[in-house]
């Protein structure tokens, strides 16, 4: 019922095509944990990967294919439980964008999207 955004079509499609796999926990009392979350249902986080060449001297991850899927302009927060020391927008070759540094805020990383906009974020970890 309603629009595809209200019906959650994109989330249901991901649930169908990429079902969750249950992995036994080492203890019954293990706390719930999530590496990443996004504050808006209009934003899809599709891929997280280890950074490629040039990242041997420091641990880096690339959050790739963050995109706006509802055709709207939205500001969203990318949150992570990982120890991020530095964050910056990057291109598809994982090169930092000019003036692409993102401030680390208590709510996470503030990202702005226009309709169907795709972003990649390079995260430098402090571990």
N, C-alpha and C positions, 0 to 999 in steps of 0.2 A: 504494500500500500504506500502511496505517496511517491516522491521522487526517488531516483536511484540512490541519492545521498541519504535520505531518511530511511530507506530500506536496508542500507548497509551492504549493497551489492558487491562493492569492491572487497570488503572484508570477507564476505561469504565466498567469493571466488577464490581468494587466497586460501581460505580454510579448506576448500574442496581440492585445489590443485597442490597445496603444500600442507598436508595434514601434520599435526603435531605427533611426535613420537615419544612415548612414555619411556623414561629412563629411571630405573630403580634408584632411590636415594640411599645413601650409606647409613642413614638413621631415620627413625620415624619422626623425630622432632626437628628436622632441618628446616630453617626458615625459608620462606618464599624469597626468590631472588630474580631480578631481571637486569640484564646487562644494559639494555637501552629501552627507552619509551619516548613517545612523541605525544604532545598535549592535544593535538587536533586530529579528529578522525579523517580530515581531508588530506592529511599528509601520510604517505606510505614510505616506510623505511624498508628498502628491499634487500640491501646487501651490506655486510660488514666484513672487511677483509684486512689481512696484514698488509701494510704498505710495501711497495715493491722496492726496486733498486734505490740505493742511497740511504736506506733506513737501518743499515747494519749497526750504526753507532748509537742509535736510540730506538726504544720500542715505539712503533707508530701503527695506528690503525686508520683505515679509510672507511668512512661511512659513505657509501656510494649509493646512488639512485634513491636519494630522498626526493620525492616529488609530490606536487600538489595534484590530486586526482579528481577533485570535484568541480574544477573550472572556476575557482574563486580566488580572491586575494585574501591571504591569511598570514598571520604571525603565529608561529608555533615555537614551543620549547622542546629542544632535544635534551633529554636527561639520561645520564649514565651513572652507574655505580662504580665505574672504573676510575682509577686515579689519574685524571687528566691534568697535565701540566700546562698544555698549550693547545689551542684549536685555531684552525684557519680554513677558509674556503679554498678549494683546489680545483684544478681542471681534471679531465678524464685521464691525463697522464700523471696525475698526482703531484703536479707542480703547484706550489702555493700561489694563489691569486694576488695580484697587486692590491694592497690595502684590504686583504682578505682576513686579517686577524680578527677573531671573535672573542669578546670578553667572556671570561668564566664568571657566571653569576650564580647566586644560590639556587635559582630555579633551573639552571642548566645553560644551554646555548640558545640565544634568541635568534630565530631564523625567519626571514620574510620571504613569502612566495607570491608570485602572480599566477594566473591560471596556467596549469600544466607545467610549471617551472620545475626544472631538475637541478638539484644541488649535490655537490660532493664535499665532505668535510674531512680534513686531515687532523687526526688527534695524536698528540705526542703524550705518551704516558710517563708518569713519574716513577715507575718501578724499574 
